[in-house]
Amino acid sequence: MKLSKTEEQLMQHLWKLEKAFMKDILEQYNEPKPATTTIATLLKRMTDKGYVAYKTFGKSREYYPLIQKADYFSNHLNGLIKNFFNDSASQFASFFTKETNLSDTELKELRKIIDQQIKDKTE
């Protein structure tokens, strides 16, 4: 199950903080800050989806992510490749390198990364 844009924004704060009480999360938002009830609703939905858990301390809850940022991004990116590029990493790479106006230096850096991955897999 995917996170909504507002859930992703809240998740970004949780990844940054690693664990946080409601007041800590609210402090991360710019003005105008969302209502506490809005954040509570988002946290409940994210808990139900399995992305967030909490520990109870008296009447307070300390929230923490159940998925690492890199894992979430990887799953999200793999979904994009599957849904928009016919499950073809080559089609994605072609689109990415053509449509993002990468500099020669950036393209060379990407080549080095790919060459290193190939080397690592063959060793």
N, C-alpha and C positions, 0 to 999 in steps of 0.2 A: 504494500500500500504506500502510495506517494504522500509526501507532505505538501500542503498548500503553500503559497508564497509567504503568507503571514507566519505559518508554522516554521518554514525554513528560516525566516528572519529570526524568530525566537530561538531556533536550534543553533543558529550562528552565535548567539549570545551564550547559550549553554556550553557550546564547544569551547568558546573563549574562556569562560569562567570555570569549566570542568564540573563544578557543583555549585548550587546557588539556592538561596531562599528567595521567595517572591520579591522582597524589597531589593535584593541584589540584581535580579532580572530587570525590574522596573528602572533601576538606575542606569542600565545600559541603553535605554531608549532616549532619543532626542525629544525635545518638546515639540508638539504636545504629546505627552506620554499617554499610552493606552490605559484604559481603566483596569484596575486590578481584576475585576470580573472577566474582562476580555482575556487577560493573560491566564487566569485560572481555567477558563473554558478551553483555550488552546492547549494548555498543559494536560488537561483531562483527555482531550482528543489524541494528543501525541502519546500519552500513556496507554490509551486504548489501542493505538496502532503499534505499540511495542517499540517506540523510539526513545521514550523517556521513562524513568522510574524515580522513586523518591524514598527517602527515609523519614520517618516521623519523629520529631522531637517535641513532646508535649502537644501543643496545638499547631505547631509549625511543621512545614514539610521542606526538606532539602532535596531539590531536584537534581538529577544528573542524566547525561545521555547514555543510552544503551548501545548506540552505534557510533563508531568513530567517523569523523568528518571524511577521511579518505575513503572509507568503505561506502559511505552514502554517495559520495561523488562518483566513485567507480560504478556502483549500481546504476546511478542516474545516467552516466555516460554510456554504459553498455545498453541501457534501454533506448537511448537516443539512436545509437548505432543500429540496433535491431529494428526500431520503428521507422526511422527516416532514411537509412542507408542500406536497406535490405540485408541487414546483419553482416555487412561488409565493412571491415575496418579500412580496406583500401579505398572504398568510395568515400568514407568519412575523411581519411587522410587527404585525399585529393581535394575534396571540398574545403577542408580546413586550410590547407596550404594556399589554395587559390583565392579564397574569399576573405581571408583575414589580412591580406596585404603585408605578409611577413617580410622583413628585410632579408638581405642575403646572409647576414650574420646569424639571424634567428633560424633561417632554413639550414644553415651549416651546423648550428647547435642541435637542431632536431635530428639531422643526419648522424651526428656523433652519438646521440642518445640511442637511436635505432641500431646503429652499428654495435654499440656496447651491449644492447639487449641480445642481439644475434650472437655475439661472441659468448656472452654468459650462458646462453641456452645450448651452445654447442660444446661447451667445456664439461 
